[in-house]
Amino acid sequence: SEFAIANSNGLPSNDFAEIIDDYLMGITHVIIDKNQVDTINRYLSVYRYFNWKIPSFLILSFQKSNRENSDDEFLYSLQNEGYLPDAVCHYLYELDVDCASDKDRSKIRELIDDFHIDKLHDNHRLFDIEALRRVNAQHIRKTTPTEFLAFIRPYINNYVNEEHNDGYLLKLATIHKSQISFGSQIKEFLSPFLLEKPSFSPSEMQLINSPQSLAVISSMHNLILQKDDALDSILQEMSALQSSLGIHGRDFYMPLRLLLSRTKHGPELDSIIKFLGKDEVLKRLSQYKD
């Protein structure tokens, strides 16, 4: 069938360029939406003209999501928000390909090597951002310390100042590594953590000022006051403190977490305490202790 191979400015048309790209990349199988079957005739025309080996064609029915922005805009958005390329490809691959296997194939090269046309699903699954976040979180946790620091640095640069240098913020980001599912999410933890004077909600203030919480805060302050700077055994000592107070679980940890990290969620409390150090922990607890 006839179609334009060049635009008025002399540059190749997108349709023609895509076909040439497929040949140059050694594409052996072309997957086409059932509503775009006319594309096959264009492939055949070009491949036959150049006497190239014609690829295999597979026609599938794709459901469309309701996203208003273009694919390019959406991909740039994912990149800016901190979704790893390997994670995005891994998730998109699993939308259409049966990945039932004992082997963990999550790198782009591994997915390419694993692909076979027979593994394609009969029904295309719709894109789900929450599912992508779960996959991305897994990939973030697998990064090496060096990879993670390079990945997270763009999202913490705005917090660097005379008081909080680059090294301090990178260390702070690292203890939140298992909490985030995309890069820019680190801001949700850093922003409140770095506040000199936190702003708690009425319900949070009620929790902090309860007699039970004040007993926990005061006892924890006294415990830290007697510790050396290393705080190595703080986890075991917090466990013993819970037993001595008769206050356990959320009732023990939540007021401490609010005062030390300024949020209700985050990494383990002992990691926060060791990161802050003795002096800063005492400073954050002293305002509310009995």
Contacts in CASP RR format, 6 or more apart in sequence:
PFRMAT RR
TARGET T0000
AUTHOR 0000-0000-0000
METHOD contacts of the structure
MODEL  1
SEFAIANSNGLPSNDFAEIIDDYLMGITHVIIDKNQVDTINRYLSVYRYF
NWKIPSFLILSFQKSNRENSDDEFLYSLQNEGYLPDAVCHYLYELDVDCA
SDKDRSKIRELIDDFHIDKLHDNHRLFDIEALRRVNAQHIRKTTPTEFLA
FIRPYINNYVNEEHNDGYLLKLATIHKSQISFGSQIKEFLSPFLLEKPSF
SPSEMQLINSPQSLAVISSMHNLILQKDDALDSILQEMSALQSSLGIHGR
DFYMPLRLLLSRTKHGPELDSIIKFLGKDEVLKRLSQYKD
1 38 0 8 1.000
1 41 0 8 1.000
1 42 0 8 1.000
1 45 0 8 1.000
3 13 0 8 1.000
3 15 0 8 1.000
3 16 0 8 1.000
3 42 0 8 1.000
3 45 0 8 1.000
4 13 0 8 1.000
4 15 0 8 1.000
4 16 0 8 1.000
5 12 0 8 1.000
5 13 0 8 1.000
5 15 0 8 1.000
5 16 0 8 1.000
6 12 0 8 1.000
6 13 0 8 1.000
6 16 0 8 1.000
7 13 0 8 1.000
12 20 0 8 1.000
15 39 0 8 1.000
15 42 0 8 1.000
16 42 0 8 1.000
16 46 0 8 1.000
19 42 0 8 1.000
19 43 0 8 1.000
19 46 0 8 1.000
19 47 0 8 1.000
20 46 0 8 1.000
22 30 0 8 1.000
22 43 0 8 1.000
22 55 0 8 1.000
23 46 0 8 1.000
23 47 0 8 1.000
23 50 0 8 1.000
23 52 0 8 1.000
27 55 0 8 1.000
28 55 0 8 1.000
28 56 0 8 1.000
29 55 0 8 1.000
29 56 0 8 1.000
29 57 0 8 1.000
29 58 0 8 1.000
29 117 0 8 1.000
30 40 0 8 1.000
30 43 0 8 1.000
30 55 0 8 1.000
30 56 0 8 1.000
30 57 0 8 1.000
30 58 0 8 1.000
31 57 0 8 1.000
31 58 0 8 1.000
31 59 0 8 1.000
31 60 0 8 1.000
31 120 0 8 1.000
32 39 0 8 1.000
32 40 0 8 1.000
32 57 0 8 1.000
32 58 0 8 1.000
32 59 0 8 1.000
32 60 0 8 1.000
33 59 0 8 1.000
33 60 0 8 1.000
33 61 0 8 1.000
33 62 0 8 1.000
34 59 0 8 1.000
34 60 0 8 1.000
34 61 0 8 1.000
37 59 0 8 1.000
40 57 0 8 1.000
43 54 0 8 1.000
43 55 0 8 1.000
43 57 0 8 1.000
44 54 0 8 1.000
46 52 0 8 1.000
47 53 0 8 1.000
47 54 0 8 1.000
47 55 0 8 1.000
48 54 0 8 1.000
56 117 0 8 1.000
58 117 0 8 1.000
58 120 0 8 1.000
60 96 0 8 1.000
60 120 0 8 1.000
60 124 0 8 1.000
61 124 0 8 1.000
62 124 0 8 1.000
63 124 0 8 1.000
63 126 0 8 1.000
65 126 0 8 1.000
65 127 0 8 1.000
67 74 0 8 1.000
67 127 0 8 1.000
69 77 0 8 1.000
75 88 0 8 1.000
78 88 0 8 1.000
78 132 0 8 1.000
80 184 0 8 1.000
81 182 0 8 1.000
81 183 0 8 1.000
81 184 0 8 1.000
82 136 0 8 1.000
82 151 0 8 1.000
82 155 0 8 1.000
82 182 0 8 1.000
82 183 0 8 1.000
82 184 0 8 1.000
83 132 0 8 1.000
83 136 0 8 1.000
83 182 0 8 1.000
83 183 0 8 1.000
84 136 0 8 1.000
84 139 0 8 1.000
84 140 0 8 1.000
84 143 0 8 1.000
84 151 0 8 1.000
85 108 0 8 1.000
86 106 0 8 1.000
86 107 0 8 1.000
86 108 0 8 1.000
86 139 0 8 1.000
87 106 0 8 1.000
87 132 0 8 1.000
87 135 0 8 1.000
87 136 0 8 1.000
87 138 0 8 1.000
87 139 0 8 1.000
87 140 0 8 1.000
88 132 0 8 1.000
88 136 0 8 1.000
89 108 0 8 1.000
89 111 0 8 1.000
90 106 0 8 1.000
90 111 0 8 1.000
90 135 0 8 1.000
90 139 0 8 1.000
91 131 0 8 1.000
91 132 0 8 1.000
91 135 0 8 1.000
91 136 0 8 1.000
92 127 0 8 1.000
93 99 0 8 1.000
93 111 0 8 1.000
93 115 0 8 1.000
94 135 0 8 1.000
95 121 0 8 1.000
95 124 0 8 1.000
95 125 0 8 1.000
95 127 0 8 1.000
96 120 0 8 1.000
96 121 0 8 1.000
96 124 0 8 1.000
96 125 0 8 1.000
97 115 0 8 1.000
97 119 0 8 1.000
97 120 0 8 1.000
97 121 0 8 1.000
98 119 0 8 1.000
98 120 0 8 1.000
98 121 0 8 1.000
99 105 0 8 1.000
99 114 0 8 1.000
99 119 0 8 1.000
101 114 0 8 1.000
105 111 0 8 1.000
105 113 0 8 1.000
105 114 0 8 1.000
106 138 0 8 1.000
106 139 0 8 1.000
106 142 0 8 1.000
133 181 0 8 1.000
133 182 0 8 1.000
134 181 0 8 1.000
136 181 0 8 1.000
136 182 0 8 1.000
137 180 0 8 1.000
137 181 0 8 1.000
137 182 0 8 1.000
140 148 0 8 1.000
140 151 0 8 1.000
140 177 0 8 1.000
140 180 0 8 1.000
140 181 0 8 1.000
140 182 0 8 1.000
140 183 0 8 1.000
141 177 0 8 1.000
141 178 0 8 1.000
143 151 0 8 1.000
143 177 0 8 1.000
145 174 0 8 1.000
148 173 0 8 1.000
148 174 0 8 1.000
148 177 0 8 1.000
149 170 0 8 1.000
149 173 0 8 1.000
149 174 0 8 1.000
151 183 0 8 1.000
152 170 0 8 1.000
152 173 0 8 1.000
152 183 0 8 1.000
152 186 0 8 1.000
153 166 0 8 1.000
153 170 0 8 1.000
155 173 0 8 1.000
155 183 0 8 1.000
155 184 0 8 1.000
155 186 0 8 1.000
155 187 0 8 1.000
156 169 0 8 1.000
156 170 0 8 1.000
156 173 0 8 1.000
156 186 0 8 1.000
156 190 0 8 1.000
159 169 0 8 1.000
159 190 0 8 1.000
159 194 0 8 1.000
160 166 0 8 1.000
160 169 0 8 1.000
164 194 0 8 1.000
169 190 0 8 1.000
171 275 0 8 1.000
172 190 0 8 1.000
172 193 0 8 1.000
172 275 0 8 1.000
173 186 0 8 1.000
173 190 0 8 1.000
175 267 0 8 1.000
175 271 0 8 1.000
175 272 0 8 1.000
175 275 0 8 1.000
176 186 0 8 1.000
176 189 0 8 1.000
176 190 0 8 1.000
176 266 0 8 1.000
176 267 0 8 1.000
178 267 0 8 1.000
179 189 0 8 1.000
179 265 0 8 1.000
179 266 0 8 1.000
179 267 0 8 1.000
180 186 0 8 1.000
180 189 0 8 1.000
188 263 0 8 1.000
189 261 0 8 1.000
189 263 0 8 1.000
189 266 0 8 1.000
192 198 0 8 1.000
192 261 0 8 1.000
192 262 0 8 1.000
192 263 0 8 1.000
193 261 0 8 1.000
193 262 0 8 1.000
193 263 0 8 1.000
195 262 0 8 1.000
198 259 0 8 1.000
198 262 0 8 1.000
200 208 0 8 1.000
200 258 0 8 1.000
204 258 0 8 1.000
204 264 0 8 1.000
207 213 0 8 1.000
207 254 0 8 1.000
207 255 0 8 1.000
207 258 0 8 1.000
208 214 0 8 1.000
208 217 0 8 1.000
208 255 0 8 1.000
208 258 0 8 1.000
208 259 0 8 1.000
208 288 0 8 1.000
209 288 0 8 1.000
210 255 0 8 1.000
212 247 0 8 1.000
212 251 0 8 1.000
213 251 0 8 1.000
213 254 0 8 1.000
213 255 0 8 1.000
214 288 0 8 1.000
214 289 0 8 1.000
214 290 0 8 1.000
215 245 0 8 1.000
215 247 0 8 1.000
215 290 0 8 1.000
216 245 0 8 1.000
216 247 0 8 1.000
216 251 0 8 1.000
216 252 0 8 1.000
216 255 0 8 1.000
216 256 0 8 1.000
217 255 0 8 1.000
217 256 0 8 1.000
217 259 0 8 1.000
217 285 0 8 1.000
217 288 0 8 1.000
217 289 0 8 1.000
217 290 0 8 1.000
218 289 0 8 1.000
218 290 0 8 1.000
219 241 0 8 1.000
219 244 0 8 1.000
219 245 0 8 1.000
220 238 0 8 1.000
220 241 0 8 1.000
220 256 0 8 1.000
220 285 0 8 1.000
221 282 0 8 1.000
221 285 0 8 1.000
221 286 0 8 1.000
221 289 0 8 1.000
223 237 0 8 1.000
223 238 0 8 1.000
223 241 0 8 1.000
224 231 0 8 1.000
224 234 0 8 1.000
224 273 0 8 1.000
224 278 0 8 1.000
224 281 0 8 1.000
224 282 0 8 1.000
224 285 0 8 1.000
225 282 0 8 1.000
227 234 0 8 1.000
227 237 0 8 1.000
227 278 0 8 1.000
228 278 0 8 1.000
229 277 0 8 1.000
229 278 0 8 1.000
231 273 0 8 1.000
231 274 0 8 1.000
231 277 0 8 1.000
231 278 0 8 1.000
234 270 0 8 1.000
234 273 0 8 1.000
234 274 0 8 1.000
235 268 0 8 1.000
235 270 0 8 1.000
238 252 0 8 1.000
238 269 0 8 1.000
238 270 0 8 1.000
241 252 0 8 1.000
242 248 0 8 1.000
242 249 0 8 1.000
242 252 0 8 1.000
245 252 0 8 1.000
253 269 0 8 1.000
254 264 0 8 1.000
255 288 0 8 1.000
256 269 0 8 1.000
256 285 0 8 1.000
257 263 0 8 1.000
257 264 0 8 1.000
257 266 0 8 1.000
257 269 0 8 1.000
257 272 0 8 1.000
258 264 0 8 1.000
259 284 0 8 1.000
259 285 0 8 1.000
259 287 0 8 1.000
259 288 0 8 1.000
260 269 0 8 1.000
260 272 0 8 1.000
260 273 0 8 1.000
260 276 0 8 1.000
260 281 0 8 1.000
260 284 0 8 1.000
260 285 0 8 1.000
261 272 0 8 1.000
266 272 0 8 1.000
273 281 0 8 1.000
276 284 0 8 1.000
END
